[in-house]
Amino acid sequence: MNKLGLSKGVIIGIVVAVIVIIAAVVAVVYLYKPSTPPTTTSQNVTTTTPPPQNSTSTQVTAPGFTIPMSYFTPQNVYNSSFAQMFCSKVGNVTITVWNTYSVSENQAFNASLASFEQLYPCIHVEVTYGVGIATSNFISAAKAGQAPIVYRDSSDDAGKLFAAGLLLNLSEYLLPSVFEQYLPTAAQNFYLSTSSAHGYYGLPDNINYIVMFYNKQYITSPPNTTDQLINTCLQVNSTYHVWCIAYGIGSEWGYRFAAWFAGFGGQIFGPNNMPQLNSSAMANALEFWYNLTYGLHINAPDMNPSLEGQLFTSNETAIIFDGPWDLGTYFKALGCNLGAAPLPVVSQTGLHASPLIGSTGWVIASPQASGATPQQLEAALVFILYMTGPQADLNLWNYAHDIPANVQAYNQAVSQLEAGQLTPSCLNGIMEGIFAQAQYGQKFPNIPAMAYYWQAFHQYATAYFANQTTAQAAAQGMEQYMLQQIAQSGG
């Protein structure tokens, strides 16, 4: 923020900017405070507040463990005395880890891993990099008893694995106070209560959602509504002869599209957690993006996520919808020409396009899935507590600008942003735009049936954008697919 000008106009501009920062930060804090569920303008998802857990003694030790469960806390795992005690009692142990971070996030992970292995020389970490989130690889490995001991996954996919009995129930190994070290929304993203599974199954390392990244070379003021988006994009196309938007709806699996579905008035689940995709909101949202792609020619057709990123980083498109996890890549390419802003209001409805607010984090495979010994499970608990602790989460913020899930790290990140301490200084404005999106989000549906949404959307959206069906028939097909899968699973 420029602090040198003293003219009336500049002073007013400074005041307005400060108000925007405060409003964005307050919105995020409000969104994650314990007593209030996440604010949403369009999603009505049934959530369950985790009940208090019973603990008759803080010295309870899990079967086969040598360390009392009360010792496993984020504070202890960073303490050298605890590390020495752990290594003397547990001895040398190897854990396998599947890593799903992006390139910039891996810089943070590697820095944290180096400090972890220095503090815990008795724990050898075998890391497999570049593993995809929500793939069938983990399930296949788990069924063979060869799953990695530790896996980084999205909260919804991990919930599916937990419901299937493939993940450790952390509520049986960690005290309730441990889960209070994380933002409530992030912690509850990794909590499930069903007839087959009940408890926390992971520790979050970030809060994530998509925003609108834009190239200031083409767009100086981000559009606030979809009507403004269209007008801005038509001007970009005619003036600069580049695609305005790179968004391959027909190639994605509905994660980003959920924001537009909400903006047109839809919700993935309704009463009793039954799917509600067969609606005019879904048809209208599909038709809107079809028109932007093939009618107005302002959205590049036939895009996959890799091509989208290539267009944006090579200055061949002005707008991309993505999350903070790729900020490092975009900033490296565009520098201070990069901007970030909330998704626009849908002009037809007056509702904000509201992205899913979820989390990623670390989970531990059940012993049956990985073959882990009690000593390996103890080492795995230490590892995930460390990787979601304040310093590791701050590494993610400093290297990749992920929004921390750890409360201590989150508060430090907010303090840096309020003080304009990010360098280079233009990063402060970018992060203000990212934080501002939190005012307009929807809670990630953390229910097993959410696992069927992805394939349902991908199959029928792809068919619609390939002119193989109508928008109405695609919406109907999505819902029927989900209902069939729910019925087959006995849900």
C-alpha positions in Angstrom: 0.0 0.0 0.0 1.4 3.4 -1.0 1.8 5.5 2.2 3.6 8.5 0.7 0.8 10.5 -1.0 -1.0 13.2 1.1 -3.6 14.4 -1.3 -7.3 14.1 -0.3 -7.9 11.5 -3.0 -5.0 9.3 -1.9 -6.0 9.6 1.8 -9.6 8.5 0.9 -8.1 5.6 -1.1 -6.0 4.5 1.8 -9.0 4.6 4.2 -11.1 2.6 1.8 -8.3 0.0 1.4 -7.9 -0.3 5.1 -11.6 -0.9 5.5 -11.5 -3.6 2.8 -8.7 -5.4 4.6 -10.5 -5.2 8.0 -13.7 -6.4 6.4 -12.1 -9.3 4.7 -10.2 -10.4 7.8 -13.3 -10.0 10.1 -15.3 -12.1 7.6 -12.7 -14.9 7.7 -12.5 -14.8 11.5 -16.3 -14.8 11.7 -16.5 -17.7 9.3 -14.3 -19.8 11.5 -15.3 -18.8 15.0 -16.5 -21.8 17.1 -20.0 -20.7 18.0 -21.2 -19.9 14.5 -21.4 -22.3 11.5 -19.9 -21.2 8.2 -21.9 -18.4 6.5 -23.5 -19.4 3.2 -25.9 -17.7 0.9 -26.9 -20.8 -1.0 -25.9 -24.1 0.6 -28.0 -25.9 3.2 -25.8 -28.8 4.4 -26.6 -30.7 7.5 -23.5 -30.5 9.8 -22.7 -32.3 13.0 -20.9 -30.6 15.9 -18.5 -33.0 17.4 -19.6 -34.0 20.9 -17.2 -33.8 23.9 -15.0 -36.9 24.1 -14.6 -38.8 27.3 -11.1 -39.1 28.8 -11.0 -40.5 32.3 -7.2 -40.3 32.5 -4.7 -38.2 30.6 -2.2 -41.1 30.9 -4.2 -43.5 28.8 -2.0 -45.4 26.4 -3.3 -46.9 23.2 -2.8 -50.7 22.8 0.8 -51.5 21.9 1.9 -47.8 22.4 4.7 -46.8 24.7 3.8 -43.1 24.9 0.6 -41.9 26.8 -1.9 -40.3 24.5 -1.8 -37.0 26.5 1.8 -36.5 25.2 0.7 -36.3 21.6 0.0 -32.6 21.3 1.1 -30.0 18.7 3.1 -28.3 21.5 5.0 -31.4 22.5 6.0 -32.6 19.1 8.0 -29.3 18.5 9.7 -29.8 21.9 13.2 -31.2 21.8 12.8 -32.9 25.2 9.7 -34.7 24.0 11.6 -35.7 20.8 14.5 -37.2 22.8 12.1 -39.1 25.0 10.1 -40.4 22.0 13.2 -41.7 20.3 14.6 -43.3 23.4 11.3 -45.1 24.0 10.1 -46.0 20.5 13.5 -46.4 18.8 14.2 -46.3 15.1 11.1 -46.5 12.9 10.2 -45.9 9.2 6.9 -44.5 8.0 5.7 -44.2 4.4 4.1 -41.0 3.3 2.1 -40.0 0.2 2.5 -36.4 -0.6 -0.1 -34.5 -2.7 1.2 -30.9 -2.5 1.6 -28.5 -5.4 5.1 -27.3 -6.5 5.1 -24.2 -4.3 3.6 -26.2 -1.4 6.3 -28.8 -1.7 8.9 -26.1 -0.9 7.2 -25.6 2.4 6.8 -29.3 3.0 10.5 -30.0 2.3 11.5 -27.2 4.7 9.2 -28.7 7.4 10.4 -32.2 6.6 14.0 -31.3 7.0 13.4 -29.7 10.4 11.3 -32.7 11.4 13.9 -35.3 10.6 16.5 -33.2 12.4 14.4 -33.1 15.5 13.4 -36.8 15.2 16.4 -38.6 13.8 14.8 -41.9 14.9 11.9 -41.5 12.4 12.8 -42.2 8.8 10.2 -40.7 6.4 9.9 -42.3 3.0 8.0 -39.8 0.8 6.3 -40.5 -2.5 5.7 -37.1 -4.2 3.1 -36.2 -6.8 0.3 -38.5 -5.6 -3.1 -37.4 -6.7 -5.8 -36.5 -4.3 -9.0 -38.6 -4.4 -7.6 -41.3 -6.6 -8.3 -45.0 -6.5 -4.7 -45.8 -5.8 -5.0 -45.5 -2.0 -8.1 -47.8 -1.9 -6.3 -50.4 -4.1 -3.2 -50.3 -1.9 -5.3 -50.5 1.3 -7.3 -53.5 0.1 -3.9 -55.2 -0.4 -2.7 -54.1 3.0 0.0 -51.9 1.4 -1.4 -48.4 1.8 1.0 -45.7 2.9 1.0 -45.2 6.6 0.4 -41.4 6.2 -1.5 -39.8 3.4 -2.4 -36.2 2.6 -6.0 -36.0 1.3 -9.0 -33.7 0.9 -11.4 -33.8 3.8 -14.3 -35.2 1.7 -12.3 -37.9 0.0 -10.7 -38.9 3.3 -14.2 -39.1 4.8 -15.1 -41.7 2.3 -12.0 -43.7 3.2 -12.8 -43.3 6.9 -16.4 -44.5 6.4 -14.9 -47.6 4.6 -12.7 -48.4 7.6 -9.4 -47.6 5.9 -8.3 -44.7 8.2 -7.3 -44.5 11.8 -9.9 -42.9 14.1 -7.8 -40.1 15.6 -10.4 -39.5 18.3 -9.2 -42.8 19.9 -5.6 -41.6 20.0 -5.6 -37.9 20.6 -7.2 -35.8 23.3 -10.1 -33.5 22.5 -7.9 -30.4 23.2 -5.7 -31.3 20.2 -8.5 -30.7 17.7 -9.1 -27.3 19.3 -5.7 -26.2 18.0 -7.3 -25.8 14.5 -9.9 -23.4 13.1 -13.3 -25.0 13.9 -14.4 -25.2 10.3 -11.1 -26.9 9.3 -11.3 -29.4 12.2 -14.9 -30.2 11.6 -14.2 -30.9 7.9 -12.3 -33.9 9.2 -15.1 -35.1 11.5 -17.7 -37.7 10.5 -20.6 -39.2 12.4 -22.4 -42.1 10.6 -23.6 -45.5 11.6 -20.3 -47.0 10.5 -17.8 -44.3 11.5 -17.7 -41.7 14.3 -14.8 -39.3 15.1 -12.0 -37.2 13.7 -10.1 -38.9 10.9 -7.5 -36.2 10.0 -5.7 -33.1 11.0 -6.1 -30.1 8.6 -3.2 -28.1 7.2 -5.1 -25.4 5.3 -8.4 -23.8 4.4 -9.0 -23.8 0.7 -11.4 -22.5 -1.9 -11.3 -21.0 -5.3 -11.0 -17.3 -6.2 -10.8 -15.3 -9.4 -7.2 -14.7 -10.4 -6.8 -12.1 -13.1 -4.0 -10.5 -15.2 -3.7 -6.8 -14.6 -2.1 -6.4 -18.0 -5.6 -7.0 -19.4 -8.0 -6.2 -16.5 -7.3 -3.3 -14.1 -10.5 -3.6 -12.1 -12.0 -7.1 -11.5 -15.7 -7.5 -12.5 -18.2 -7.7 -9.6 -21.1 -9.2 -11.5 -21.5 -11.7 -14.3 -22.8 -8.9 -16.5 -19.6 -7.0 -15.8 -17.6 -10.1 -16.4 -19.1 -10.5 -19.9 -18.6 -6.9 -20.8 -15.0 -6.9 -19.5 -14.3 -10.1 -21.4 -15.7 -8.9 -24.7 -13.5 -5.9 -24.4 -10.4 -8.0 -23.6 -11.1 -10.2 -26.6 -11.5 -7.4 -29.0 -8.6 -5.3 -27.7 -5.9 -7.8 -26.9 -7.0 -10.8 -29.0 -6.5 -13.3 -26.2 -9.0 -15.5 -24.5 -10.6 -13.8 -21.5 -11.2 -16.9 -19.5 -9.7 -20.3 -19.3 -12.2 -22.6 -17.6 -12.8 -26.1 -18.9 -16.1 -27.0 -17.4 -16.5 -30.1 -19.5 -13.2 -31.5 -18.3 -13.6 -30.9 -14.6 -15.4 -32.8 -11.8 -17.6 -30.2 -10.4 -15.4 -28.7 -7.7 -15.2 -25.2 -9.1 -18.6 -25.5 -10.8 -20.2 -25.9 -7.4 -19.6 -22.1 -6.9 -21.6 -21.2 -10.0 -24.3 -23.7 -9.2 -24.8 -22.0 -5.8 -24.7 -18.6 -7.6 -27.7 -19.6 -9.7 -29.5 -20.7 -6.6 -28.7 -24.4 -6.4 -27.5 -26.6 -3.6 -25.9 -30.0 -4.0 -27.9 -31.6 -1.1 -31.3 -30.8 0.4 -33.4 -32.3 3.2 -32.1 -35.6 4.6 -28.9 -35.0 2.6 -30.5 -36.1 -0.6 -29.0 -34.7 -3.9 -30.7 -31.8 -5.6 -28.9 -31.5 -8.9 -31.9 -31.9 -11.1 -32.9 -28.2 -10.9 -33.3 -25.1 -13.1 -30.3 -23.7 -11.2 -28.0 -26.5 -12.6 -29.4 -26.2 -16.1 -29.1 -22.4 -16.1 -25.5 -22.5 -14.8 -24.5 -25.1 -17.5 -26.2 -23.0 -20.2 -24.5 -19.8 -18.9 -21.0 -21.3 -19.3 -21.9 -22.9 -22.6 -22.9 -19.5 -23.9 -19.7 -17.9 -22.7 -17.7 -20.6 -24.3 -19.5 -21.3 -27.7 -21.8 -18.3 -28.0 -19.8 -15.3 -26.9 -16.4 -17.0 -27.4 -14.9 -15.4 -24.3 -14.0 -18.7 -22.6 -11.4 -21.0 -24.1 -13.1 -24.3 -25.1 -11.8 -27.8 -24.5 -9.6 -26.8 -21.6 -8.2 -29.2 -19.0 -6.6 -27.8 -15.7 -3.1 -28.1 -17.1 -3.9 -26.2 -20.3 -5.7 -23.5 -18.3 -2.7 -22.9 -16.2 -0.4 -22.8 -19.2 -2.6 -20.1 -20.9 -2.7 -18.0 -17.8 1.0 -18.1 -17.0 1.9 -17.4 -20.6 -0.3 -14.2 -20.7 -2.7 -15.8 -23.2 -5.8 -15.4 -21.0 -6.9 -12.8 -18.5 -8.9 -14.9 -15.9 -8.6 -18.2 -14.2 -10.5 -19.7 -11.3 -8.2 -21.5 -8.9 -7.1 -21.6 -5.3 -4.2 -20.3 -3.2 -2.3 -23.6 -3.7 -1.3 -22.4 -7.2 -0.6 -18.8 -6.2 3.1 -19.4 -6.2 3.1 -20.6 -9.8 1.0 -17.7 -11.0 3.0 -15.0 -9.1 6.2 -16.4 -10.5 4.9 -16.0 -14.0 3.0 -12.7 -13.7 4.6 -11.0 -10.7 2.7 -7.9 -9.6 0.5 -8.1 -12.7 -1.4 -10.8 -10.8 -4.6 -9.9 -9.1 -7.1 -11.8 -7.0 -10.8 -11.1 -6.2 -13.9 -12.9 -5.1 -16.0 -14.6 -7.8 -18.7 -12.3 -9.2 -22.4 -12.0 -8.3 -24.6 -13.8 -10.7 -26.6 -11.0 -12.3 -29.7 -13.2 -13.0 -30.1 -14.1 -9.3 -28.2 -11.5 -7.3 -26.4 -14.3 -5.5 -22.6 -14.6 -5.1 -20.9 -17.5 -6.8 -20.0 -19.3 -3.7 -17.1 -21.8 -3.7 -16.8 -24.8 -1.5 -14.8 -24.0 1.6 -13.0 -27.2 2.5 -9.7 -28.4 3.9 -6.8 -30.7 3.1 -4.9 -32.5 5.8 -3.0 -35.5 7.0 -4.6 -38.9 7.7 -3.2 -42.2 9.0 -4.2 -45.5 7.4 -5.7 -48.1 9.6 -3.2 -50.9 10.6 -5.2 -53.3 8.4 -4.8 -51.1 5.4 -1.1 -50.4 5.9 0.3 -53.1 8.0 1.7 -50.5 10.4 3.0 -51.5 13.8 2.1 -49.6 17.0 5.5 -47.9 16.9 4.9 -46.8 13.3 1.5 -45.4 14.3 3.1 -43.5 17.1 5.6 -42.0 14.7 2.8 -41.2 12.2 0.9 -39.3 14.9 4.0 -37.3 15.7 4.5 -36.6 12.0 1.0 -35.4 11.3 0.9 -33.3 14.5 4.2 -31.7 13.4 3.1 -31.1 9.8 -0.1 -29.4 10.9 1.6 -27.5 13.8 2.2 -23.7 13.8 5.6 -23.7 12.2 4.8 -26.1 9.4 1.6 -24.3 8.7 3.5 -21.0 8.6 5.8 -22.5 6.1 2.8 -23.3 3.9 1.7 -19.6 4.3 5.2 -18.2 3.7 6.1 -20.4 0.7 2.8 -21.0 -1.0 0.4 -18.6 0.8 -2.0 -21.4 1.8 -4.5 -20.2 4.4 -3.4 -21.9 7.7 -5.8 -24.2 9.5 -3.7 -24.1 12.7 -5.1 -21.3 14.9 -1.7 -20.0 16.0 -0.3 -19.9 12.4 -3.6 -18.4 11.1 -3.4 -15.5 13.6 0.1 -14.8 12.6 -0.8 -14.8 9.0 -3.7 -12.4 9.6 -1.4 -10.1 11.6 1.1 -10.0 8.7 -1.7 -9.1 6.3 -3.2 -6.4 8.4 0.2 -4.8 8.8 1.0 -5.1 5.1 4.1 -7.1 5.8 4.1 -9.4 2.8 6.8 -9.0 0.3 6.8 -7.9 -2.4 4.2 -5.4 -1.2 1.8 -6.3 -4.1 1.2 -9.7 -2.5 -0.8 -7.9 0.3 -3.4 -6.9 -2.3 -3.5 -10.3 -3.8 -4.0 -12.0 -0.4 -6.7 -9.4 0.5 -8.7 -10.6 -2.5 -8.2 -14.2 -1.5 -9.3 -13.6 2.1 -12.3 -11.5 0.9 -13.7 -14.6 -0.9 -14.3 -16.2 2.5 -17.3 -13.9 3.0 -19.1 -15.8 0.2 -18.5 -19.5 0.6 -20.5 -22.6 1.3 -19.6 -25.4 3.7 -18.1 -28.4 2.1 -20.7 -31.2 2.4 -18.8 -33.7 4.6 -21.1 -36.7 4.1 -20.3 -40.0 2.3 -22.8 -39.3 -0.5 -20.6 -36.3 -1.6 -18.2 -38.9 -3.1 -20.8 -39.6 -5.9 -21.1 -36.0 -6.9 -17.8 -35.8 -8.7 -18.4 -38.6 -11.2 -22.1 -37.5 -11.7 -21.1 -34.0 -12.6 -18.1 -35.0 -14.8 -20.1 -37.6 -16.8 -23.1 -35.4 -17.6 -21.3 -32.0 -17.9 -18.9 -33.5 -20.4 -21.8 -34.9 -22.4 -23.5 -31.5 -22.4 -20.5 -29.6 -23.5 -19.9 -32.2 -26.3 -23.5 -31.5 -27.5 -24.6 -35.0 -26.6 -27.5 -34.0 -24.3 -29.4 -30.9 -23.1 -28.7 -29.0 -20.0 -31.9 -30.1 -18.5 -31.2 -33.8 -19.3 -27.7 -33.4 -17.9 -29.0 -32.1 -14.6 -31.5 -34.9 -14.4 -28.8 -37.5 -15.2 -26.5 -36.1 -12.5 -29.1 -36.5 -9.8 -30.2 -40.0 -11.0 -26.6 -41.2 -11.0 -26.1 -40.0 -7.4 -29.4 -41.6 -6.2 -28.4 -44.9 -7.8 -25.0 -44.9 -6.1 -26.6 -44.0 -2.8 -29.1 -46.9 -3.2 -26.3 -49.3 -4.2 -24.2 -48.4 -1.2 -27.2 -48.9 1.2 -27.3 -45.3 2.1 
